[in-house]
Amino acid sequence: MNKSVTKSLESWFLSRLSGNNAQPHSLDPLEQLTVVIISYCRQPFILRQIVYWMRSPAKVVILDGSPNPLNETVRQALTELPSTTYIHNPVGVVERISQLKDAVTTPYVVMLGDDEFHLMSGLRKALLKLQENSEFSGCIGQSVRFYLSADKSQILYGTGYSHFKFESSASQFGDRLAHALKNYNSATCYSVLKVDAWRESWASLQKTSCKDVCEAQQAIATYAVGKFSTVDEIYWLRSDENVSVQDHNDFKDLSFPEWWRRPRYANERERLINALSELGYKYGCMSVADADAAVRVGFELFNESYMRSNHRASLLSAARLKGILVVFLQAVLPEKIYAYLKSVGGAYQAKNPLEKADLGSRAALSGKSNELFKYDPETNVELAEIETLICEFYEYI
């Protein structure tokens, strides 16, 4: 379902841009970072991202795959933000990212979803750690989810990924891979990556018959390029605002275990394994044969971890099916009937939208410090500013 920009939201956005008095940042690590934001049919959230990042020295590239671009008024306004690049290209996400492979000029890159946030203080900590450790390919901080009340006036937080104190720093590629994928934790996907690691992983994704293969490929490529670490600070706010959408791709609704085992996908598997083995050879000072063995073990471990996490697989499938159903109903039902069903479904979902917010309010997060993440005054200030931005955004959407 395409979420369009309302006139009121456009006016809010333009007023925020007109009040932008960003000053040059001297020696800020964010100057060395490009933030690549992927979006599809959620253009209001693109505007929210621009407002969030416009005072940052980081470069921002927005890859919008929606059927139509942002309107001309908004696009013209973006010319006032030289560090923000908006690219409309209605193709699949793999194709959009690959087109940036040689265009990124900063030493570091991080990926981000259109409705989520990276805390700038957490990014700075990750960047500094990478600057101090030449053998590391990537670094990520801690994550929490945020949930909105039905009236969009209250924000609470829930547990994120288990990345606290995680590190995979063995000298050998195969050892790093085995350690990381034995209990896979999605650490590499939204981590800050050195640009070479980003080009070899995200920007070199191969399209296969199974969407989840991209995640495995990205992880294996990152560990092939170098070691990986984390910082303790909160760095990533994960959103519960939108359902998964079909990003105009032709991926089958195929689970990773099926793709990994079925003979009909053997050619895809071998092509991908060969490409990743070449990375192990290129960066790991090992033979192609040894790299091939390490990659096969890595895929097997990813498969085992995937099968253990039955809830994860079922949630992915449910989200995709829900997204497909929403698009189908919008296409076939009269507008008034669709609007009624949407309102009924929204009311049903909104009965207890905060039930998964097991960490509570921002004030309660400090009690989890040194247990799930490090929580300091700078983090608290940033979260308060993001909460204000989110609530203000929903006044105009």
N, C-alpha and C positions, 0 to 999 in steps of 0.2 A: 504494500500500500504506500503510495507516494504521499509524503507529508510536505505540503507546500508552505511557502512563506506568506503569512498574512500581511496586510498593509500595516496593521498595528505593530507587528514584529519588525517589519522593515523600518518603520519610523523609529522604533526603539534602537535598532542596530545603528542607523545613521546618526542618531543623537549621541550614542556612545562613541562612535568613531570621531565625531566632531569635537568631543571632549578629550581626545587622546593627546596627552602631552608627554609622551614617552621621551626620555632623555637617553643619550648615548651611554652605554654600559662599558666601563673600563675593566678589563681583566675578568669579566664574568665568564665562567666556564660554558654557560649556555650559548655564547657566541660561536662556539665550535660545534653546535648541534643542529641537525635538521630533524624536525618533527613531521613525519609523513602520516597524514590523517586520511583514512579510507571512509568513503561515504557512499550510500546508495539509498535514494528516496527518503532521506531524512534531512532535507536542506535547512529547516529551522535550526537543527543542531550544528550545522556548519557555521551559522552566524554566531551561535553561542561560543563555539571554539575560537572564532576570530576575535571576539570580544575578550575572551580569556587570555589569548596569546599576544594581543596587540602591544602590550607593554613589555614584552619579553624580548631579549636580544636574539633568541633562537630564530632560525629560519623555519618557516612553516609551509609545507606543500600539501594542498588539499586535492585528493583524487576523487572527483565526483563522477560516479557512473550512472547517475539518474538519467532517465530518458531525455529530459530537457535541462539546460543549464540554469544557474541562478539568473534572475532577471537583470536587464542591462543596467538599471539604476544601482543595484548592489555591486555588480561587477565593476562599474565605473568607480564606485567608492573605494574599492579595493586597490585601485591604482595609487591611493594615498598611503598604502602600507607596503613599502618596498620589500620588506622581509617576508611577506605573505604571497604565495603563488597559488592561484586557483586554476586547476586543470579539469575541464569537463571532457570526458571521453566515455561514451556509453558502451563500454566493453567490459568483459569480466575482470575481476579483481587481480587475477594473476597477470593478465595482459597490462593492466594499468600500472602495476608496480614495476614490471619488467622494463617499461618504457623510461623509468627513472634511473635505470642501472648506472648509466654513465653521466647523468645530469647532476647528481648530488656532489657538492664541492666541499662540504664540511668534513672534518675527520670522524665525526660520530653521527649516528642516525638512530632514531627511535620510532617505532610504529605506534599508532593510537587509533582507537575506534572513535566514531564521530560523536557518541554520546557519553564518553568517559573523559577522565582527567588524569594528567600526570602532574604531581606536585613539583613545583620548580625547585624547592629546597632539596627534595629527594633526588631529582635529576642531577643537581649540582654535586651531591655526594657521590653518585654513581660515576659521573664524569671524572671527578677527582681521583677516584679509585682506579679507573682505567688509565688515566694519565700517569699514575704512579706505578703501574704494573704493565709493562710492555707485552708480557706473554698472555694477557687476558684478551679474549675476543669480545666479551660482553659482561654486563653487570646490571642487576635489577634490584630494586628496593622492595619493600613490603606492600601488600595490597589489602584494601578493605572494600566491601560493597557499600553502596549507599542506597537507601530506600526512601521514597516519598510518601507522605500521608495522602489520603484520598483528595484532600483539598489543596495539595501541593504547597502547604505552608510549613511543614515540619520534615526534617531530614534526620534519619537514624542510620546506624551503621551495623554491618554484619561482617562475619569472618571472611577473609579472602583466601588466597592460595597459601600453601605451607612453604614459604621460601625463607623463613627466619633461620639465619646462620647457615644457609645452604651454600655449598661450594663444590665445584668439580675441577680440581687443580692438579690432577695427575699429569706427569710429563708425557705419557703416551696417549695418543688419541683413543685407542681401544679401551684403555682403563678409564679415561674420562667418560666415554660413552656408556660403558657398562655401569659405572657408578650413577650416572645421571638418569639413565632410562630404566634401571631396575625398579625404581619407584618414581615413575615419571611425574613431574610437577609443573609442567608448562612454564618453566622459568625463562626460557630464551625468547619466547614470542614477542613480548612487549618490553624486552630489556633494551638498554642503551648498548648499541653495537658499534665497534669500530667499523669504519666504512667498508673495509675489505670483507669483514664478516657479513655485513648487511648485503653486499653485492653477491656474495657466494651463497647466501641463504634466501632471504626474502626476495631479492631481485632476480634470483635464478630459479624460482619455483617452476616445477614441471606440472602441467595440467594432466591429471589422471582421472580414472573413473570413480574415484573415491575422494571426497572433499577432505577427509581427515588425514590423508597422506601428506598434504601440504604441511601440516603441523609437525609430523614426524621428520619430513625432509628438512624443514627449517631448523629443527633442533639438532639433527645429526650434522648438518653443515656448520652450525655455530660451534659445536664441540670439535669439529675437524680443524677449524681455523685456529682455535686456541683454548686456553683455560677460561673458566667462568666463575664469577663470584657474585655476592650480594652485599648490600648495605642494609643497616637495621632500620632506617627511617621509612615512614610511609611515603610511597612514591606513586602509587597507582590507585585511583578511585574507580572501581568497577560499577557500571550502571545496571540498574534493573528496570529502566524506563521503557524499553522497546523489546518487541519480540524479534526473533531471527527472521531475516528476509532472504528471498532467493535473489542473489546478486546477478541476475540474468546470465547464469551459467548453465551448462548442460551436465553437471555432475549427477551421477545416479544416486539414488538413496541407498547407498551401499556402505556397510560397516567396514571398518578397517580389517577385522579378522577375515571377513569374506574376501576382501581384495588381496590380502596377504597369502591366502591359501589356494584360491581357485586357479586352476590351470589357465583359464581364459584370459587372466590378467598377467600372465607370465612375461610377456614382452614389455609391458609397462614397468613391472618390477625390475627386470634386468636392466632396462634403460636407465632407471633411476639409481639403482645400485651401482652401475658403472660410473655414472656421473659423480656420485658421492665418494666412490673409491678413488677417483682421480683427485678429489680434494684431500683425502687422507694422504695420498702420495705427495701432493703439492706442498701441504703445510706440515705434515707429520713426520717427515724424514723416514718413511717406511715404504716397503715395496707395495705395488698395486695389489698383489695377492694378499698381503697382510691387511691392507686397508679394506679390501673386499670382504675378508672374513670378519673384520671389526664391524663393518656396516651391516652385514647380515645378522650378526649377533644383536646389534642395536635395534634393528627392525623387529627381531623376535622378542626382545625385551619390551619394546613399545607395545607390541601386540599383547603380550602377557599382562602388562599393566593396564591396557585398555579393557581387556576381558575381566580383570579383577574389579574394575570400576564400573560395574553394571549400571549404576545410577547415572554415571556420566554419559554412557552410550544412550541410555533411554532418554535422558534430558535433551541431548543433541537431536535425536530423532523427533522427539515431541516438539521441540522448538521449530524444526524445519517443517514438520507437518502443519503446525499452527500457522506458520507464515504462508505456506501454500494455500491453506484453507481460507485465510483472510483475503488473499489476492483473488482467489476463485470467486468467493462470495461477492466481493466488490464488483467483479466483472459481470456476473450473471444476474444479480438482484437489482430491482429498481432502487433508485437512490434513497427514497424514504424508508423502504424496508431495511436496507442495509444499515442506514443511520440508526434505526430503532434497535436492530439486533446488536449493533456496536454499543449503544448506550446501555442495553440490558447486560451485555457481557462485561462492560466496564464497571457497572454497578456491582455485579457479582464479584469481580476480581477485587474491587476496592473495599470489600467488607473488612479485611484485615491486611492492608498492604504492608504493614510493618512487622508482620509475624516472624520474618526471618532475620530481623535486626537484632541479633543476639549480643552485639556489643553495646547497644544503646545509643545515647546521644553523644555529641562531641565532648561534652563535659565528662562523660564516663570513660572515654578512651584512655585518659591518662592512667587509669587503674590497670590497663593491660600493658603498660610500658615495661620493657625488658622481658616480657613473656611472649608476645606475638610481634612486637615492633618497638622501636624507640619513639617516644612521643615527647616532643620538646615544645617550647613556646612558639618557635617559628612555624612548626607544623600546625599548631592550634590557630595561629593567625591566618595561615593559608586556607585551612578548612573553613574558617568563618567567612572568608571572602568568597569561597566557592559556594557555600550555602546561600549567601546573599545573591550571588549571580544566578543560581538555579531557581530560587523562588521568584526573583525578578523576571527571569525568562518566561516563567509560566503565567505571569500576569498578561503577557502579550501574545502567546502562542495560539 
